[in-house]
Amino acid sequence: MWLLIIAIIALGIFTAILGLISSHKGGKQTVIKAPTTNCSTCSGLNVKCEQECMMEAATKEIEYYDDEELDAYKG
């Protein structure tokens, strides 16, 4: 039992040391951001883009117009 606990702690310390060494060795890494897209550029091939556009359309407030010219076409 104690051997298992000591092995887990040793593995954690070893992993922490490797993480510190690799972060110092590589230097500063540049973060690459994905280009942001809007719903007008969504082609439908990317499921995530399509889902985000549907969610945006569902939460957007509906805008109503009071237009007398359009009332003439009301049936």
PDB file of N, CA, C, O and CB in Angstrom:
ATOM      1  N   MET A   1       0.827  -1.191   0.000  1.00  0.00           N
ATOM      2  CA  MET A   1       0.000   0.000   0.000  1.00  0.00           C
ATOM      3  C   MET A   1       0.868   1.251   0.000  1.00  0.00           C
ATOM      4  O   MET A   1       0.672   2.162  -0.804  1.00  0.00           O
ATOM      5  CB  MET A   1      -0.939   0.001   1.205  1.00  0.00           C
ATOM      6  N   TRP A   2       1.849   1.278   0.935  1.00  0.00           N
ATOM      7  CA  TRP A   2       2.731   2.440   1.019  1.00  0.00           C
ATOM      8  C   TRP A   2       3.584   2.570  -0.240  1.00  0.00           C
ATOM      9  O   TRP A   2       3.916   3.676  -0.667  1.00  0.00           O
ATOM     10  CB  TRP A   2       3.630   2.342   2.259  1.00  0.00           C
ATOM     11  N   LEU A   3       3.926   1.444  -0.819  1.00  0.00           N
ATOM     12  CA  LEU A   3       4.728   1.463  -2.040  1.00  0.00           C
ATOM     13  C   LEU A   3       3.958   2.131  -3.179  1.00  0.00           C
ATOM     14  O   LEU A   3       4.542   2.874  -3.968  1.00  0.00           O
ATOM     15  CB  LEU A   3       5.137   0.033  -2.439  1.00  0.00           C
ATOM     16  N   LEU A   4       2.668   1.875  -3.268  1.00  0.00           N
ATOM     17  CA  LEU A   4       1.828   2.478  -4.300  1.00  0.00           C
ATOM     18  C   LEU A   4       1.726   3.993  -4.103  1.00  0.00           C
ATOM     19  O   LEU A   4       1.825   4.748  -5.070  1.00  0.00           O
ATOM     20  CB  LEU A   4       0.425   1.843  -4.287  1.00  0.00           C
ATOM     21  N   ILE A   5       1.534   4.433  -2.886  1.00  0.00           N
ATOM     22  CA  ILE A   5       1.436   5.865  -2.587  1.00  0.00           C
ATOM     23  C   ILE A   5       2.755   6.569  -2.904  1.00  0.00           C
ATOM     24  O   ILE A   5       2.759   7.650  -3.492  1.00  0.00           O
ATOM     25  CB  ILE A   5       1.052   6.088  -1.105  1.00  0.00           C
ATOM     26  N   ILE A   6       3.870   5.956  -2.514  1.00  0.00           N
ATOM     27  CA  ILE A   6       5.185   6.543  -2.791  1.00  0.00           C
ATOM     28  C   ILE A   6       5.437   6.593  -4.295  1.00  0.00           C
ATOM     29  O   ILE A   6       6.001   7.567  -4.794  1.00  0.00           O
ATOM     30  CB  ILE A   6       6.302   5.738  -2.087  1.00  0.00           C
ATOM     31  N   ALA A   7       5.027   5.557  -5.020  1.00  0.00           N
ATOM     32  CA  ALA A   7       5.210   5.529  -6.474  1.00  0.00           C
ATOM     33  C   ALA A   7       4.393   6.628  -7.150  1.00  0.00           C
ATOM     34  O   ALA A   7       4.874   7.261  -8.090  1.00  0.00           O
ATOM     35  CB  ALA A   7       4.816   4.155  -7.038  1.00  0.00           C
ATOM     36  N   ILE A   8       3.177   6.861  -6.691  1.00  0.00           N
ATOM     37  CA  ILE A   8       2.329   7.912  -7.271  1.00  0.00           C
ATOM     38  C   ILE A   8       2.917   9.289  -6.989  1.00  0.00           C
ATOM     39  O   ILE A   8       2.928  10.146  -7.872  1.00  0.00           O
ATOM     40  CB  ILE A   8       0.892   7.824  -6.712  1.00  0.00           C
ATOM     41  N   ILE A   9       3.402   9.512  -5.783  1.00  0.00           N
ATOM     42  CA  ILE A   9       4.021  10.794  -5.437  1.00  0.00           C
ATOM     43  C   ILE A   9       5.294  11.005  -6.255  1.00  0.00           C
ATOM     44  O   ILE A   9       5.536  12.107  -6.749  1.00  0.00           O
ATOM     45  CB  ILE A   9       4.338  10.857  -3.925  1.00  0.00           C
ATOM     46  N   ALA A  10       6.108   9.959  -6.400  1.00  0.00           N
ATOM     47  CA  ALA A  10       7.338  10.065  -7.189  1.00  0.00           C
ATOM     48  C   ALA A  10       7.019  10.359  -8.648  1.00  0.00           C
ATOM     49  O   ALA A  10       7.715  11.146  -9.289  1.00  0.00           O
ATOM     50  CB  ALA A  10       8.165   8.774  -7.078  1.00  0.00           C
ATOM     51  N   LEU A  11       5.985   9.742  -9.170  1.00  0.00           N
ATOM     52  CA  LEU A  11       5.573   9.992 -10.549  1.00  0.00           C
ATOM     53  C   LEU A  11       5.099  11.434 -10.721  1.00  0.00           C
ATOM     54  O   LEU A  11       5.381  12.058 -11.744  1.00  0.00           O
ATOM     55  CB  LEU A  11       4.461   9.016 -10.962  1.00  0.00           C
ATOM     56  N   GLY A  12       4.392  11.963  -9.743  1.00  0.00           N
ATOM     57  CA  GLY A  12       3.950  13.353  -9.791  1.00  0.00           C
ATOM     58  C   GLY A  12       5.117  14.325  -9.762  1.00  0.00           C
ATOM     59  O   GLY A  12       5.126  15.306 -10.506  1.00  0.00           O
ATOM     60  N   ILE A  13       6.092  14.065  -8.918  1.00  0.00           N
ATOM     61  CA  ILE A  13       7.280  14.925  -8.842  1.00  0.00           C
ATOM     62  C   ILE A  13       8.067  14.853 -10.145  1.00  0.00           C
ATOM     63  O   ILE A  13       8.526  15.877 -10.652  1.00  0.00           O
ATOM     64  CB  ILE A  13       8.180  14.515  -7.650  1.00  0.00           C
ATOM     65  N   PHE A  14       8.223  13.649 -10.689  1.00  0.00           N
ATOM     66  CA  PHE A  14       8.934  13.465 -11.954  1.00  0.00           C
ATOM     67  C   PHE A  14       8.237  14.213 -13.084  1.00  0.00           C
ATOM     68  O   PHE A  14       8.897  14.843 -13.910  1.00  0.00           O
ATOM     69  CB  PHE A  14       9.043  11.973 -12.297  1.00  0.00           C
ATOM     70  N   THR A  15       6.919  14.149 -13.126  1.00  0.00           N
ATOM     71  CA  THR A  15       6.152  14.848 -14.158  1.00  0.00           C
ATOM     72  C   THR A  15       6.288  16.361 -14.009  1.00  0.00           C
ATOM     73  O   THR A  15       6.411  17.069 -15.008  1.00  0.00           O
ATOM     74  CB  THR A  15       4.672  14.442 -14.092  1.00  0.00           C
ATOM     75  N   ALA A  16       6.269  16.856 -12.791  1.00  0.00           N
ATOM     76  CA  ALA A  16       6.426  18.295 -12.559  1.00  0.00           C
ATOM     77  C   ALA A  16       7.803  18.772 -13.003  1.00  0.00           C
ATOM     78  O   ALA A  16       7.927  19.840 -13.603  1.00  0.00           O
ATOM     79  CB  ALA A  16       6.208  18.626 -11.076  1.00  0.00           C
ATOM     80  N   ILE A  17       8.827  17.995 -12.714  1.00  0.00           N
ATOM     81  CA  ILE A  17      10.184  18.372 -13.125  1.00  0.00           C
ATOM     82  C   ILE A  17      10.294  18.383 -14.647  1.00  0.00           C
ATOM     83  O   ILE A  17      10.876  19.306 -15.217  1.00  0.00           O
ATOM     84  CB  ILE A  17      11.226  17.404 -12.521  1.00  0.00           C
ATOM     85  N   LEU A  18       9.744  17.371 -15.308  1.00  0.00           N
ATOM     86  CA  LEU A  18       9.767  17.343 -16.773  1.00  0.00           C
ATOM     87  C   LEU A  18       9.006  18.529 -17.364  1.00  0.00           C
ATOM     88  O   LEU A  18       9.428  19.094 -18.373  1.00  0.00           O
ATOM     89  CB  LEU A  18       9.168  16.029 -17.288  1.00  0.00           C
ATOM     90  N   GLY A  19       7.911  18.902 -16.754  1.00  0.00           N
ATOM     91  CA  GLY A  19       7.151  20.053 -17.228  1.00  0.00           C
ATOM     92  C   GLY A  19       7.934  21.341 -17.110  1.00  0.00           C
ATOM     93  O   GLY A  19       7.901  22.172 -18.017  1.00  0.00           O
ATOM     94  N   LEU A  20       8.635  21.518 -16.008  1.00  0.00           N
ATOM     95  CA  LEU A  20       9.457  22.716 -15.826  1.00  0.00           C
ATOM     96  C   LEU A  20      10.615  22.757 -16.818  1.00  0.00           C
ATOM     97  O   LEU A  20      10.926  23.809 -17.377  1.00  0.00           O
ATOM     98  CB  LEU A  20       9.996  22.776 -14.398  1.00  0.00           C
ATOM     99  N   ILE A  21      11.244  21.615 -17.031  1.00  0.00           N
ATOM    100  CA  ILE A  21      12.373  21.565 -17.968  1.00  0.00           C
ATOM    101  C   ILE A  21      11.906  21.858 -19.386  1.00  0.00           C
ATOM    102  O   ILE A  21      12.557  22.612 -20.109  1.00  0.00           O
ATOM    103  CB  ILE A  21      13.066  20.190 -17.912  1.00  0.00           C
ATOM    104  N   SER A  22      10.802  21.279 -19.784  1.00  0.00           N
ATOM    105  CA  SER A  22      10.329  21.482 -21.160  1.00  0.00           C
ATOM    106  C   SER A  22       9.843  22.910 -21.383  1.00  0.00           C
ATOM    107  O   SER A  22       9.964  23.427 -22.493  1.00  0.00           O
ATOM    108  CB  SER A  22       9.205  20.496 -21.486  1.00  0.00           C
ATOM    109  N   SER A  23       9.300  23.555 -20.368  1.00  0.00           N
ATOM    110  CA  SER A  23       8.845  24.934 -20.543  1.00  0.00           C
ATOM    111  C   SER A  23      10.021  25.898 -20.642  1.00  0.00           C
ATOM    112  O   SER A  23       9.936  26.898 -21.355  1.00  0.00           O
ATOM    113  CB  SER A  23       7.930  25.343 -19.388  1.00  0.00           C
ATOM    114  N   HIS A  24      11.110  25.618 -19.946  1.00  0.00           N
ATOM    115  CA  HIS A  24      12.299  26.474 -20.022  1.00  0.00           C
ATOM    116  C   HIS A  24      13.094  26.201 -21.289  1.00  0.00           C
ATOM    117  O   HIS A  24      13.717  27.112 -21.834  1.00  0.00           O
ATOM    118  CB  HIS A  24      13.189  26.266 -18.794  1.00  0.00           C
ATOM    119  N   LYS A  25      13.082  24.980 -21.759  1.00  0.00           N
ATOM    120  CA  LYS A  25      13.860  24.590 -22.930  1.00  0.00           C
ATOM    121  C   LYS A  25      13.294  25.195 -24.209  1.00  0.00           C
ATOM    122  O   LYS A  25      14.050  25.664 -25.060  1.00  0.00           O
ATOM    123  CB  LYS A  25      13.904  23.075 -23.050  1.00  0.00           C
ATOM    124  N   GLY A  26      11.984  25.188 -24.349  1.00  0.00           N
ATOM    125  CA  GLY A  26      11.355  25.655 -25.579  1.00  0.00           C
ATOM    126  C   GLY A  26      11.329  27.159 -25.709  1.00  0.00           C
ATOM    127  O   GLY A  26      11.128  27.664 -26.814  1.00  0.00           O
ATOM    128  N   GLY A  27      11.517  27.875 -24.668  1.00  0.00           N
ATOM    129  CA  GLY A  27      11.431  29.330 -24.725  1.00  0.00           C
ATOM    130  C   GLY A  27       9.981  29.772 -24.765  1.00  0.00           C
ATOM    131  O   GLY A  27       9.080  29.077 -24.294  1.00  0.00           O
ATOM    132  N   LYS A  28       9.785  30.940 -25.338  1.00  0.00           N
ATOM    133  CA  LYS A  28       8.439  31.500 -25.389  1.00  0.00           C
ATOM    134  C   LYS A  28       7.714  30.976 -26.623  1.00  0.00           C
ATOM    135  O   LYS A  28       8.234  31.058 -27.736  1.00  0.00           O
ATOM    136  CB  LYS A  28       8.485  33.047 -25.399  1.00  0.00           C
ATOM    137  N   GLN A  29       6.538  30.448 -26.429  1.00  0.00           N
ATOM    138  CA  GLN A  29       5.753  29.924 -27.542  1.00  0.00           C
ATOM    139  C   GLN A  29       4.715  30.950 -27.950  1.00  0.00           C
ATOM    140  O   GLN A  29       4.100  31.600 -27.106  1.00  0.00           O
ATOM    141  CB  GLN A  29       5.078  28.586 -27.167  1.00  0.00           C
ATOM    142  N   THR A  30       4.529  31.088 -29.243  1.00  0.00           N
ATOM    143  CA  THR A  30       3.510  32.004 -29.735  1.00  0.00           C
ATOM    144  C   THR A  30       2.187  31.263 -29.833  1.00  0.00           C
ATOM    145  O   THR A  30       2.134  30.114 -30.270  1.00  0.00           O
ATOM    146  CB  THR A  30       3.911  32.603 -31.106  1.00  0.00           C
ATOM    147  N   VAL A  31       1.147  31.919 -29.431  1.00  0.00           N
ATOM    148  CA  VAL A  31      -0.181  31.333 -29.469  1.00  0.00           C
ATOM    149  C   VAL A  31      -0.827  31.702 -30.792  1.00  0.00           C
ATOM    150  O   VAL A  31      -0.914  32.876 -31.150  1.00  0.00           O
ATOM    151  CB  VAL A  31      -1.047  31.812 -28.269  1.00  0.00           C
ATOM    152  N   ILE A  32      -1.276  30.688 -31.511  1.00  0.00           N
ATOM    153  CA  ILE A  32      -1.923  30.915 -32.799  1.00  0.00           C
ATOM    154  C   ILE A  32      -3.425  30.840 -32.581  1.00  0.00           C
ATOM    155  O   ILE A  32      -3.952  29.816 -32.146  1.00  0.00           O
ATOM    156  CB  ILE A  32      -1.451  29.876 -33.874  1.00  0.00           C
ATOM    157  N   LYS A  33      -4.108  31.936 -32.888  1.00  0.00           N
ATOM    158  CA  LYS A  33      -5.554  31.980 -32.716  1.00  0.00           C
ATOM    159  C   LYS A  33      -6.232  31.661 -34.038  1.00  0.00           C
ATOM    160  O   LYS A  33      -5.796  32.105 -35.100  1.00  0.00           O
ATOM    161  CB  LYS A  33      -6.007  33.360 -32.189  1.00  0.00           C
ATOM    162  N   ALA A  34      -7.289  30.894 -33.956  1.00  0.00           N
ATOM    163  CA  ALA A  34      -8.057  30.573 -35.151  1.00  0.00           C
ATOM    164  C   ALA A  34      -8.812  31.814 -35.604  1.00  0.00           C
ATOM    165  O   ALA A  34      -9.284  32.592 -34.775  1.00  0.00           O
ATOM    166  CB  ALA A  34      -9.034  29.395 -34.889  1.00  0.00           C
ATOM    167  N   PRO A  35      -8.927  32.001 -36.900  1.00  0.00           N
ATOM    168  CA  PRO A  35      -9.660  33.179 -37.373  1.00  0.00           C
ATOM    169  C   PRO A  35     -11.133  33.081 -36.997  1.00  0.00           C
ATOM    170  O   PRO A  35     -11.752  32.023 -37.108  1.00  0.00           O
ATOM    171  CB  PRO A  35      -9.511  33.335 -38.899  1.00  0.00           C
ATOM    172  N   THR A  36     -11.669  34.191 -36.556  1.00  0.00           N
ATOM    173  CA  THR A  36     -13.072  34.201 -36.179  1.00  0.00           C
ATOM    174  C   THR A  36     -13.928  34.332 -37.428  1.00  0.00           C
ATOM    175  O   THR A  36     -13.585  35.053 -38.364  1.00  0.00           O
ATOM    176  CB  THR A  36     -13.370  35.345 -35.188  1.00  0.00           C
ATOM    177  N   THR A  37     -15.022  33.635 -37.423  1.00  0.00           N
ATOM    178  CA  THR A  37     -15.922  33.679 -38.566  1.00  0.00           C
ATOM    179  C   THR A  37     -17.283  34.140 -38.097  1.00  0.00           C
ATOM    180  O   THR A  37     -17.629  34.013 -36.923  1.00  0.00           O
ATOM    181  CB  THR A  37     -16.018  32.302 -39.263  1.00  0.00           C
ATOM    182  N   ASN A  38     -18.040  34.671 -39.017  1.00  0.00           N
ATOM    183  CA  ASN A  38     -19.408  35.025 -38.695  1.00  0.00           C
ATOM    184  C   ASN A  38     -20.324  34.140 -39.526  1.00  0.00           C
ATOM    185  O   ASN A  38     -19.849  33.345 -40.337  1.00  0.00           O
ATOM    186  CB  ASN A  38     -19.685  36.539 -38.957  1.00  0.00           C
ATOM    187  N   CYS A  39     -21.584  34.265 -39.338  1.00  0.00           N
ATOM    188  CA  CYS A  39     -22.529  33.362 -39.984  1.00  0.00           C
ATOM    189  C   CYS A  39     -22.623  33.590 -41.488  1.00  0.00           C
ATOM    190  O   CYS A  39     -23.110  32.714 -42.203  1.00  0.00           O
ATOM    191  CB  CYS A  39     -23.892  33.517 -39.363  1.00  0.00           C
ATOM    192  N   SER A  40     -22.182  34.717 -41.980  1.00  0.00           N
ATOM    193  CA  SER A  40     -22.227  34.940 -43.426  1.00  0.00           C
ATOM    194  C   SER A  40     -21.155  34.134 -44.142  1.00  0.00           C
ATOM    195  O   SER A  40     -21.271  33.890 -45.343  1.00  0.00           O
ATOM    196  CB  SER A  40     -22.060  36.424 -43.741  1.00  0.00           C
ATOM    197  N   THR A  41     -20.107  33.712 -43.423  1.00  0.00           N
ATOM    198  CA  THR A  41     -19.057  32.909 -44.040  1.00  0.00           C
ATOM    199  C   THR A  41     -19.212  31.431 -43.746  1.00  0.00           C
ATOM    200  O   THR A  41     -18.361  30.640 -44.153  1.00  0.00           O
ATOM    201  CB  THR A  41     -17.708  33.377 -43.574  1.00  0.00           C
ATOM    202  N   CYS A  42     -20.256  31.035 -43.061  1.00  0.00           N
ATOM    203  CA  CYS A  42     -20.476  29.632 -42.715  1.00  0.00           C
ATOM    204  C   CYS A  42     -21.011  28.901 -43.946  1.00  0.00           C
ATOM    205  O   CYS A  42     -22.075  29.242 -44.463  1.00  0.00           O
ATOM    206  CB  CYS A  42     -21.466  29.496 -41.510  1.00  0.00           C
ATOM    207  N   SER A  43     -20.268  27.895 -44.412  1.00  0.00           N
ATOM    208  CA  SER A  43     -20.652  27.186 -45.635  1.00  0.00           C
ATOM    209  C   SER A  43     -21.545  25.985 -45.357  1.00  0.00           C
ATOM    210  O   SER A  43     -22.119  25.427 -46.292  1.00  0.00           O
ATOM    211  CB  SER A  43     -19.416  26.733 -46.379  1.00  0.00           C
ATOM    212  N   GLY A  44     -21.679  25.575 -44.113  1.00  0.00           N
ATOM    213  CA  GLY A  44     -22.492  24.414 -43.781  1.00  0.00           C
ATOM    214  C   GLY A  44     -21.685  23.137 -43.705  1.00  0.00           C
ATOM    215  O   GLY A  44     -22.205  22.111 -43.268  1.00  0.00           O
ATOM    216  N   LEU A  45     -20.429  23.171 -44.117  1.00  0.00           N
ATOM    217  CA  LEU A  45     -19.579  21.989 -44.046  1.00  0.00           C
ATOM    218  C   LEU A  45     -19.048  21.774 -42.637  1.00  0.00           C
ATOM    219  O   LEU A  45     -18.806  20.639 -42.227  1.00  0.00           O
ATOM    220  CB  LEU A  45     -18.422  22.111 -45.026  1.00  0.00           C
ATOM    221  N   ASN A  46     -18.869  22.849 -41.905  1.00  0.00           N
ATOM    222  CA  ASN A  46     -18.380  22.760 -40.539  1.00  0.00           C
ATOM    223  C   ASN A  46     -19.583  22.716 -39.603  1.00  0.00           C
ATOM    224  O   ASN A  46     -20.349  23.676 -39.519  1.00  0.00           O
ATOM    225  CB  ASN A  46     -17.438  23.957 -40.195  1.00  0.00           C
ATOM    226  N   VAL A  47     -19.742  21.602 -38.905  1.00  0.00           N
ATOM    227  CA  VAL A  47     -20.907  21.414 -38.037  1.00  0.00           C
ATOM    228  C   VAL A  47     -20.905  22.425 -36.900  1.00  0.00           C
ATOM    229  O   VAL A  47     -21.965  22.923 -36.519  1.00  0.00           O
ATOM    230  CB  VAL A  47     -20.934  19.987 -37.472  1.00  0.00           C
ATOM    231  N   LYS A  48     -19.731  22.738 -36.348  1.00  0.00           N
ATOM    232  CA  LYS A  48     -19.650  23.679 -35.234  1.00  0.00           C
ATOM    233  C   LYS A  48     -20.098  25.070 -35.666  1.00  0.00           C
ATOM    234  O   LYS A  48     -20.816  25.747 -34.931  1.00  0.00           O
ATOM    235  CB  LYS A  48     -18.221  23.731 -34.678  1.00  0.00           C
ATOM    236  N   CYS A  49     -19.679  25.500 -36.851  1.00  0.00           N
ATOM    237  CA  CYS A  49     -20.066  26.813 -37.364  1.00  0.00           C
ATOM    238  C   CYS A  49     -21.579  26.873 -37.554  1.00  0.00           C
ATOM    239  O   CYS A  49     -22.226  27.860 -37.204  1.00  0.00           O
ATOM    240  CB  CYS A  49     -19.340  27.117 -38.698  1.00  0.00           C
ATOM    241  N   GLU A  50     -22.125  25.806 -38.111  1.00  0.00           N
ATOM    242  CA  GLU A  50     -23.568  25.770 -38.348  1.00  0.00           C
ATOM    243  C   GLU A  50     -24.340  25.826 -37.032  1.00  0.00           C
ATOM    244  O   GLU A  50     -25.350  26.523 -36.929  1.00  0.00           O
ATOM    245  CB  GLU A  50     -23.951  24.506 -39.130  1.00  0.00           C
ATOM    246  N   GLN A  51     -23.864  25.094 -36.032  1.00  0.00           N
ATOM    247  CA  GLN A  51     -24.534  25.078 -34.735  1.00  0.00           C
ATOM    248  C   GLN A  51     -24.450  26.449 -34.065  1.00  0.00           C
ATOM    249  O   GLN A  51     -25.432  26.913 -33.485  1.00  0.00           O
ATOM    250  CB  GLN A  51     -23.916  24.002 -33.826  1.00  0.00           C
ATOM    251  N   GLU A  52     -23.295  27.097 -34.139  1.00  0.00           N
ATOM    252  CA  GLU A  52     -23.152  28.421 -33.530  1.00  0.00           C
ATOM    253  C   GLU A  52     -24.063  29.433 -34.207  1.00  0.00           C
ATOM    254  O   GLU A  52     -24.631  30.296 -33.539  1.00  0.00           O
ATOM    255  CB  GLU A  52     -21.697  28.893 -33.605  1.00  0.00           C
ATOM    256  N   CYS A  53     -24.211  29.339 -35.524  1.00  0.00           N
ATOM    257  CA  CYS A  53     -25.083  30.270 -36.242  1.00  0.00           C
ATOM    258  C   CYS A  53     -26.546  30.040 -35.866  1.00  0.00           C
ATOM    259  O   CYS A  53     -27.318  30.991 -35.742  1.00  0.00           O
ATOM    260  CB  CYS A  53     -24.896  30.119 -37.764  1.00  0.00           C
ATOM    261  N   MET A  54     -26.921  28.778 -35.687  1.00  0.00           N
ATOM    262  CA  MET A  54     -28.300  28.484 -35.286  1.00  0.00           C
ATOM    263  C   MET A  54     -28.573  29.005 -33.883  1.00  0.00           C
ATOM    264  O   MET A  54     -29.654  29.528 -33.617  1.00  0.00           O
ATOM    265  CB  MET A  54     -28.572  26.972 -35.351  1.00  0.00           C
ATOM    266  N   MET A  55     -27.601  28.866 -32.981  1.00  0.00           N
ATOM    267  CA  MET A  55     -27.773  29.364 -31.618  1.00  0.00           C
ATOM    268  C   MET A  55     -27.832  30.891 -31.605  1.00  0.00           C
ATOM    269  O   MET A  55     -28.599  31.481 -30.845  1.00  0.00           O
ATOM    270  CB  MET A  55     -26.632  28.866 -30.714  1.00  0.00           C
ATOM    271  N   GLU A  56     -27.026  31.521 -32.442  1.00  0.00           N
ATOM    272  CA  GLU A  56     -27.039  32.982 -32.513  1.00  0.00           C
ATOM    273  C   GLU A  56     -28.378  33.475 -33.034  1.00  0.00           C
ATOM    274  O   GLU A  56     -28.916  34.460 -32.529  1.00  0.00           O
ATOM    275  CB  GLU A  56     -25.899  33.493 -33.409  1.00  0.00           C
ATOM    276  N   ALA A  57     -28.914  32.804 -34.032  1.00  0.00           N
ATOM    277  CA  ALA A  57     -30.199  33.209 -34.587  1.00  0.00           C
ATOM    278  C   ALA A  57     -31.327  32.980 -33.585  1.00  0.00           C
ATOM    279  O   ALA A  57     -32.295  33.739 -33.559  1.00  0.00           O
ATOM    280  CB  ALA A  57     -30.481  32.446 -35.882  1.00  0.00           C
ATOM    281  N   ALA A  58     -31.209  31.941 -32.763  1.00  0.00           N
ATOM    282  CA  ALA A  58     -32.262  31.633 -31.798  1.00  0.00           C
ATOM    283  C   ALA A  58     -32.284  32.624 -30.645  1.00  0.00           C
ATOM    284  O   ALA A  58     -33.345  32.890 -30.082  1.00  0.00           O
ATOM    285  CB  ALA A  58     -32.085  30.226 -31.261  1.00  0.00           C
ATOM    286  N   THR A  59     -31.143  33.169 -30.289  1.00  0.00           N
ATOM    287  CA  THR A  59     -31.091  34.078 -29.144  1.00  0.00           C
ATOM    288  C   THR A  59     -31.199  35.540 -29.550  1.00  0.00           C
ATOM    289  O   THR A  59     -31.320  36.414 -28.691  1.00  0.00           O
ATOM    290  CB  THR A  59     -29.812  33.863 -28.375  1.00  0.00           C
ATOM    291  N   LYS A  60     -31.158  35.813 -30.843  1.00  0.00           N
ATOM    292  CA  LYS A  60     -31.245  37.195 -31.309  1.00  0.00           C
ATOM    293  C   LYS A  60     -32.675  37.703 -31.132  1.00  0.00           C
ATOM    294  O   LYS A  60     -33.639  36.995 -31.424  1.00  0.00           O
ATOM    295  CB  LYS A  60     -30.802  37.308 -32.795  1.00  0.00           C
ATOM    296  N   GLU A  61     -32.797  38.924 -30.655  1.00  0.00           N
ATOM    297  CA  GLU A  61     -34.117  39.503 -30.420  1.00  0.00           C
ATOM    298  C   GLU A  61     -34.792  39.807 -31.758  1.00  0.00           C
ATOM    299  O   GLU A  61     -34.162  40.321 -32.681  1.00  0.00           O
ATOM    300  CB  GLU A  61     -34.009  40.789 -29.556  1.00  0.00           C
ATOM    301  N   ILE A  62     -36.065  39.487 -31.845  1.00  0.00           N
ATOM    302  CA  ILE A  62     -36.824  39.719 -33.066  1.00  0.00           C
ATOM    303  C   ILE A  62     -37.139  41.205 -33.176  1.00  0.00           C
ATOM    304  O   ILE A  62     -37.552  41.839 -32.204  1.00  0.00           O
ATOM    305  CB  ILE A  62     -38.129  38.872 -33.085  1.00  0.00           C
ATOM    306  N   GLU A  63     -36.939  41.749 -34.366  1.00  0.00           N
ATOM    307  CA  GLU A  63     -37.162  43.167 -34.591  1.00  0.00           C
ATOM    308  C   GLU A  63     -38.443  43.330 -35.416  1.00  0.00           C
ATOM    309  O   GLU A  63     -38.537  42.845 -36.543  1.00  0.00           O
ATOM    310  CB  GLU A  63     -35.936  43.824 -35.310  1.00  0.00           C
ATOM    311  N   TYR A  64     -39.410  44.010 -34.840  1.00  0.00           N
ATOM    312  CA  TYR A  64     -40.691  44.223 -35.508  1.00  0.00           C
ATOM    313  C   TYR A  64     -40.744  45.642 -36.061  1.00  0.00           C
ATOM    314  O   TYR A  64     -40.258  46.585 -35.437  1.00  0.00           O
ATOM    315  CB  TYR A  64     -41.873  43.970 -34.536  1.00  0.00           C
ATOM    316  N   TYR A  65     -41.342  45.776 -37.243  1.00  0.00           N
ATOM    317  CA  TYR A  65     -41.484  47.081 -37.877  1.00  0.00           C
ATOM    318  C   TYR A  65     -42.964  47.443 -37.961  1.00  0.00           C
ATOM    319  O   TYR A  65     -43.804  46.590 -38.249  1.00  0.00           O
ATOM    320  CB  TYR A  65     -40.836  47.087 -39.287  1.00  0.00           C
ATOM    321  N   ASP A  66     -43.268  48.686 -37.712  1.00  0.00           N
ATOM    322  CA  ASP A  66     -44.629  49.187 -37.859  1.00  0.00           C
ATOM    323  C   ASP A  66     -44.646  50.017 -39.140  1.00  0.00           C
ATOM    324  O   ASP A  66     -44.396  51.222 -39.120  1.00  0.00           O
ATOM    325  CB  ASP A  66     -45.091  50.036 -36.596  1.00  0.00           C
ATOM    326  N   ASP A  67     -44.942  49.352 -40.244  1.00  0.00           N
ATOM    327  CA  ASP A  67     -44.867  49.993 -41.548  1.00  0.00           C
ATOM    328  C   ASP A  67     -46.250  49.984 -42.193  1.00  0.00           C
ATOM    329  O   ASP A  67     -46.816  48.922 -42.453  1.00  0.00           O
ATOM    330  CB  ASP A  67     -43.828  49.282 -42.457  1.00  0.00           C
ATOM    331  N   GLU A  68     -46.776  51.150 -42.441  1.00  0.00           N
ATOM    332  CA  GLU A  68     -48.127  51.266 -42.998  1.00  0.00           C
ATOM    333  C   GLU A  68     -48.195  50.778 -44.439  1.00  0.00           C
ATOM    334  O   GLU A  68     -49.244  50.299 -44.870  1.00  0.00           O
ATOM    335  CB  GLU A  68     -48.603  52.707 -42.924  1.00  0.00           C
ATOM    336  N   GLU A  69     -47.102  50.886 -45.197  1.00  0.00           N
ATOM    337  CA  GLU A  69     -47.112  50.407 -46.574  1.00  0.00           C
ATOM    338  C   GLU A  69     -47.254  48.891 -46.630  1.00  0.00           C
ATOM    339  O   GLU A  69     -47.915  48.360 -47.521  1.00  0.00           O
ATOM    340  CB  GLU A  69     -45.842  50.842 -47.296  1.00  0.00           C
ATOM    341  N   LEU A  70     -46.643  48.204 -45.693  1.00  0.00           N
ATOM    342  CA  LEU A  70     -46.755  46.751 -45.671  1.00  0.00           C
ATOM    343  C   LEU A  70     -48.133  46.304 -45.196  1.00  0.00           C
ATOM    344  O   LEU A  70     -48.576  45.207 -45.535  1.00  0.00           O
ATOM    345  CB  LEU A  70     -45.676  46.155 -44.778  1.00  0.00           C
ATOM    346  N   ASP A  71     -48.808  47.132 -44.422  1.00  0.00           N
ATOM    347  CA  ASP A  71     -50.151  46.782 -43.962  1.00  0.00           C
ATOM    348  C   ASP A  71     -51.132  46.667 -45.123  1.00  0.00           C
ATOM    349  O   ASP A  71     -52.144  45.978 -44.998  1.00  0.00           O
ATOM    350  CB  ASP A  71     -50.650  47.816 -42.963  1.00  0.00           C
ATOM    351  N   ALA A  72     -50.863  47.314 -46.232  1.00  0.00           N
ATOM    352  CA  ALA A  72     -51.747  47.227 -47.397  1.00  0.00           C
ATOM    353  C   ALA A  72     -51.751  45.816 -47.972  1.00  0.00           C
ATOM    354  O   ALA A  72     -52.741  45.411 -48.581  1.00  0.00           O
ATOM    355  CB  ALA A  72     -51.319  48.235 -48.474  1.00  0.00           C
ATOM    356  N   TYR A  73     -50.677  45.062 -47.797  1.00  0.00           N
ATOM    357  CA  TYR A  73     -50.586  43.696 -48.320  1.00  0.00           C
ATOM    358  C   TYR A  73     -51.153  42.661 -47.348  1.00  0.00           C
ATOM    359  O   TYR A  73     -51.247  41.480 -47.681  1.00  0.00           O
ATOM    360  CB  TYR A  73     -49.140  43.359 -48.636  1.00  0.00           C
ATOM    361  N   LYS A  74     -51.525  43.101 -46.163  1.00  0.00           N
ATOM    362  CA  LYS A  74     -52.036  42.178 -45.153  1.00  0.00           C
ATOM    363  C   LYS A  74     -53.348  41.585 -45.638  1.00  0.00           C
ATOM    364  O   LYS A  74     -54.231  42.311 -46.094  1.00  0.00           O
ATOM    365  CB  LYS A  74     -52.227  42.890 -43.788  1.00  0.00           C
ATOM    366  N   GLY A  75     -53.477  40.266 -45.539  1.00  0.00           N
ATOM    367  CA  GLY A  75     -54.647  39.591 -46.103  1.00  0.00           C
ATOM    368  C   GLY A  75     -55.683  39.217 -45.166  1.00  0.00           C
ATOM    369  O   GLY A  75     -56.698  38.646 -45.564  1.00  0.00           O
TER     370      GLY A  75
END
